[in-house]
Amino acid sequence: MLLGCHRTTVSPWFSLYRRGEIEGLLEHNKKSGRPRNIPLDVEEKLRIQLKQPEGFSSYGEVQLWLKELCGMDIPYATVYKYVRTCLKTNLNLL
């Protein structure tokens, strides 16, 4: 790993370079992979709601909030992991 990237990552770059497609190498922000479970605008609303003093009493309540207000049917385990890992917060449980 001389470049700090795996060879399967670098291989398409070399292919583009060999074909003379320099423009392809210059393209950034071309995302591949799995789309986000929760869009950025919904994530921001959720962050605001989590900061409220009343907050949420359970992860099930977060799940219900996402379904009712945003029309998103997300599994409980995904909601739990997202709040704990991605948003790096806990619920305000008393």
LINNOR-V47369 format. One record per residue. N is the residue number from 1. RES is the residue in one letter. SS is DSSP state (helix for helix, strand for strand, loop for the rest). PHI is phi as a letter, one per 40 degrees, with the letter a starting at -180 (* if undefined). Layout:
n=N res=RES ss=SS phi=PHI
n=N res=RES ss=SS phi=PHI
This chain:
n=1 res=M ss=loop phi=*
n=2 res=L ss=loop phi=c
n=3 res=L ss=loop phi=c
n=4 res=G ss=loop phi=g
n=5 res=C ss=loop phi=b
n=6 res=H ss=loop phi=c
n=7 res=R ss=helix phi=c
n=8 res=T ss=helix phi=c
n=9 res=T ss=helix phi=c
n=10 res=V ss=helix phi=c
n=11 res=S ss=helix phi=d
n=12 res=P ss=helix phi=c
n=13 res=W ss=helix phi=c
n=14 res=F ss=helix phi=c
n=15 res=S ss=helix phi=c
n=16 res=L ss=helix phi=c
n=17 res=Y ss=helix phi=c
n=18 res=R ss=helix phi=c
n=19 res=R ss=loop phi=c
n=20 res=G ss=loop phi=g
n=21 res=E ss=loop phi=c
n=22 res=I ss=helix phi=c
n=23 res=E ss=helix phi=d
n=24 res=G ss=helix phi=c
n=25 res=L ss=helix phi=c
n=26 res=L ss=helix phi=c
n=27 res=E ss=loop phi=c
n=28 res=H ss=loop phi=b
n=29 res=N ss=loop phi=f
n=30 res=K ss=loop phi=c
n=31 res=K ss=loop phi=c
n=32 res=S ss=loop phi=b
n=33 res=G ss=loop phi=h
n=34 res=R ss=loop phi=c
n=35 res=P ss=loop phi=c
n=36 res=R ss=loop phi=c
n=37 res=N ss=loop phi=c
n=38 res=I ss=loop phi=b
n=39 res=P ss=loop phi=c
n=40 res=L ss=helix phi=d
n=41 res=D ss=helix phi=c
n=42 res=V ss=helix phi=c
n=43 res=E ss=helix phi=d
n=44 res=E ss=helix phi=c
n=45 res=K ss=helix phi=c
n=46 res=L ss=helix phi=c
n=47 res=R ss=helix phi=d
n=48 res=I ss=helix phi=c
n=49 res=Q ss=helix phi=c
n=50 res=L ss=helix phi=c
n=51 res=K ss=helix phi=c
n=52 res=Q ss=loop phi=c
n=53 res=P ss=loop phi=d
n=54 res=E ss=loop phi=c
n=55 res=G ss=loop phi=f
n=56 res=F ss=loop phi=b
n=57 res=S ss=loop phi=c
n=58 res=S ss=loop phi=a
n=59 res=Y ss=helix phi=c
n=60 res=G ss=helix phi=c
n=61 res=E ss=helix phi=c
n=62 res=V ss=helix phi=c
n=63 res=Q ss=helix phi=d
n=64 res=L ss=helix phi=c
n=65 res=W ss=helix phi=c
n=66 res=L ss=helix phi=c
n=67 res=K ss=helix phi=c
n=68 res=E ss=helix phi=c
n=69 res=L ss=helix phi=c
n=70 res=C ss=helix phi=b
n=71 res=G ss=loop phi=g
n=72 res=M ss=loop phi=b
n=73 res=D ss=loop phi=c
n=74 res=I ss=loop phi=b
n=75 res=P ss=loop phi=d
n=76 res=Y ss=helix phi=d
n=77 res=A ss=helix phi=c
n=78 res=T ss=helix phi=c
n=79 res=V ss=helix phi=c
n=80 res=Y ss=helix phi=d
n=81 res=K ss=helix phi=c
n=82 res=Y ss=helix phi=c
n=83 res=V ss=helix phi=c
n=84 res=R ss=helix phi=c
n=85 res=T ss=helix phi=c
n=86 res=C ss=helix phi=c
n=87 res=L ss=loop phi=c
n=88 res=K ss=loop phi=f
n=89 res=T ss=loop phi=a
n=90 res=N ss=loop phi=b
n=91 res=L ss=loop phi=c
n=92 res=N ss=loop phi=c
n=93 res=L ss=loop phi=c
n=94 res=L ss=loop phi=c
